[in-house]
Amino acid sequence: MQNYKQQQQHPFRLDGFNPPFELKGTEEGPSTLPRAHTCFHQLVLPNYTSKSNMVEKLTKALDYADRAGFQFL
C-alpha cells in the first residue's frame, strides 16, 4: 500500500513524450494484467509479488494485444 501511494505522488516519467510517459501503480492484485492508456502515455502496473510475475503478466498482455491486431513499434 505504501508503494502505491508513493507512486501516485511521484510517478516514474521518461522525457521526450508529450504528455510525458508515466509508470503508475495500482492497488489491484498480482493476478491482474497491466493496463495502458496510450493517449496519455501511461502504463499502469499492479503490485506484482516478483519480477518473474511481472514479466509473465507483461508478456501475456503483449501477446493478447498482438492477437487483437495492435502493433508495437
Backbone bond lengths (Angstrom), bond angles and torsions (degrees), N, CA, C in turn:
res aa  C-N    CA-C-N  psi(-1)  N-CA   C-N-CA  omega(-1)  CA-C   N-CA-C  phi
1 M - - - 1.439 - - 1.523 110.69 -
2 Q 1.319 117.76 -40.79 1.459 121.25 -179.40 1.529 110.57 -62.94
3 N 1.350 117.76 -42.75 1.462 120.69 178.90 1.519 110.93 -60.44
4 Y 1.331 117.16 -41.35 1.460 121.50 179.40 1.518 110.48 -60.07
5 K 1.326 117.68 -46.73 1.462 121.00 -179.60 1.525 110.98 -64.11
6 Q 1.330 117.68 -39.23 1.460 120.75 178.11 1.524 110.71 -64.88
7 Q 1.331 117.33 -41.45 1.457 120.62 -179.87 1.523 111.21 -66.59
8 Q 1.318 117.56 -35.91 1.452 120.31 178.64 1.526 110.28 -65.18
9 Q 1.316 117.13 -36.33 1.456 120.69 -179.52 1.526 111.62 -78.14
10 H 1.328 117.63 -35.33 1.452 122.35 -176.08 1.523 110.31 -134.48
11 P 1.350 117.73 72.18 1.463 118.31 179.71 1.518 111.48 -65.03
12 F 1.317 116.32 149.61 1.461 122.45 177.41 1.525 108.38 -69.34
13 R 1.320 118.65 132.75 1.461 122.07 -178.00 1.536 110.48 -128.44
14 L 1.333 115.56 145.75 1.458 122.58 172.18 1.519 108.17 -112.75
15 D 1.309 117.38 138.04 1.461 121.54 179.70 1.526 110.87 -75.41
16 G 1.324 115.20 159.26 1.461 120.98 173.64 1.515 114.54 98.01
17 F 1.301 119.15 -5.59 1.454 122.58 178.39 1.526 108.96 -106.91
18 N 1.321 115.92 146.61 1.451 119.78 176.33 1.516 108.18 -132.27
19 P 1.319 119.91 103.74 1.458 126.81 2.53 1.526 111.05 -71.58
20 P 1.341 117.82 163.44 1.465 121.28 -177.95 1.538 111.95 -60.05
21 F 1.338 116.47 148.40 1.464 122.34 175.62 1.525 108.74 -71.84
22 E 1.339 115.60 136.41 1.466 120.47 -179.22 1.518 111.07 -130.42
23 L 1.316 116.13 140.29 1.462 123.06 166.01 1.518 105.53 -103.77
24 K 1.340 115.81 123.84 1.456 119.56 -178.77 1.521 109.59 -122.45
25 G 1.301 116.14 149.42 1.448 122.00 176.00 1.524 110.79 -94.12
26 T 1.304 115.43 163.01 1.452 121.82 176.87 1.523 108.74 -141.74
27 E 1.292 116.79 158.28 1.467 121.13 179.60 1.524 112.50 -84.41
28 E 1.329 117.85 1.54 1.462 120.54 179.59 1.525 109.88 -65.38
29 G 1.316 115.70 154.80 1.456 121.64 -175.76 1.510 114.28 -72.08
30 P 1.334 116.84 168.01 1.465 122.50 -175.50 1.526 114.09 -69.59
31 S 1.334 119.05 -8.51 1.461 120.05 176.89 1.535 111.75 -85.74
32 T 1.328 116.83 -6.32 1.460 122.50 -177.44 1.530 110.73 -83.23
33 L 1.330 115.69 140.87 1.463 120.32 176.03 1.530 109.83 -77.23
34 P 1.327 117.04 153.71 1.460 119.60 175.84 1.528 110.03 -67.96
35 R 1.327 115.61 158.78 1.467 121.24 177.69 1.519 108.67 -123.85
36 A 1.320 115.42 151.02 1.459 120.73 176.18 1.522 108.79 -123.77
37 H 1.311 114.85 140.41 1.464 122.50 172.03 1.526 105.11 -115.88
38 T 1.336 114.84 89.59 1.461 119.64 -170.62 1.520 113.28 -65.31
39 C 1.313 118.82 -33.26 1.472 120.45 179.56 1.524 111.62 -64.91
40 F 1.336 115.61 -26.42 1.462 120.63 -177.52 1.525 112.39 -108.81
41 H 1.335 117.16 6.43 1.470 122.83 -179.39 1.529 111.24 53.56
42 Q 1.322 116.12 49.27 1.470 120.61 -179.28 1.523 110.70 -119.97
43 L 1.321 115.59 138.69 1.454 123.03 170.29 1.517 106.30 -119.71
44 V 1.333 115.95 120.44 1.465 122.08 -176.97 1.519 108.08 -104.29
45 L 1.331 115.28 118.77 1.463 121.31 -176.92 1.520 110.69 -112.91
46 P 1.341 117.30 128.21 1.461 119.86 171.27 1.526 110.45 -64.45
47 N 1.298 116.05 169.28 1.467 122.02 179.69 1.530 108.61 -82.52
48 Y 1.330 116.27 85.30 1.453 120.95 -178.26 1.523 110.91 -71.33
49 T 1.323 115.38 150.68 1.463 121.00 -175.99 1.525 113.08 -81.83
50 S 1.354 116.51 -17.16 1.462 119.63 -179.67 1.528 109.40 -157.33
51 K 1.305 115.51 163.54 1.455 120.58 177.27 1.527 110.27 -63.88
52 S 1.322 117.73 -39.90 1.468 120.64 -179.31 1.529 110.89 -65.38
53 N 1.339 117.67 -35.75 1.468 120.93 176.17 1.525 110.22 -65.44
54 M 1.338 117.49 -40.83 1.455 121.35 178.81 1.533 110.75 -64.49
55 V 1.337 117.16 -45.03 1.458 121.20 179.04 1.524 110.51 -61.23
56 E 1.329 116.91 -42.35 1.469 121.51 178.64 1.529 110.73 -59.57
57 K 1.331 117.39 -46.79 1.466 121.31 -177.26 1.528 111.71 -70.49
58 L 1.335 117.78 -38.38 1.464 120.24 176.31 1.525 111.00 -64.55
59 T 1.328 116.59 -42.49 1.466 121.08 178.75 1.522 110.60 -62.88
60 K 1.321 116.97 -43.13 1.460 121.30 179.27 1.530 110.49 -63.47
61 A 1.329 117.63 -43.04 1.460 121.18 179.76 1.533 110.95 -63.15
62 L 1.333 116.59 -42.45 1.468 119.98 178.09 1.522 111.19 -65.29
63 D 1.326 117.42 -38.38 1.457 121.41 177.74 1.527 110.75 -63.86
64 Y 1.324 117.58 -45.39 1.464 121.46 178.06 1.526 110.87 -61.05
65 A 1.321 116.86 -43.11 1.466 120.90 -179.40 1.527 110.47 -65.28
66 D 1.333 116.71 -39.65 1.461 120.83 178.73 1.523 110.52 -63.32
67 R 1.312 117.09 -43.21 1.469 120.97 178.68 1.528 111.51 -64.53
68 A 1.326 116.88 -29.98 1.470 121.12 179.54 1.528 112.10 -80.23
69 G 1.344 116.87 -6.27 1.453 120.31 176.10 1.511 115.94 100.39
70 F 1.328 117.76 6.34 1.458 120.12 176.51 1.523 108.97 -76.86
71 Q 1.323 116.26 143.93 1.460 121.01 179.58 1.510 109.67 -111.45
72 F 1.312 115.89 144.94 1.455 121.97 179.86 1.519 108.66 -117.23
73 L 1.312 115.61 132.53 1.478 120.23 179.56 1.493 110.04 -94.91
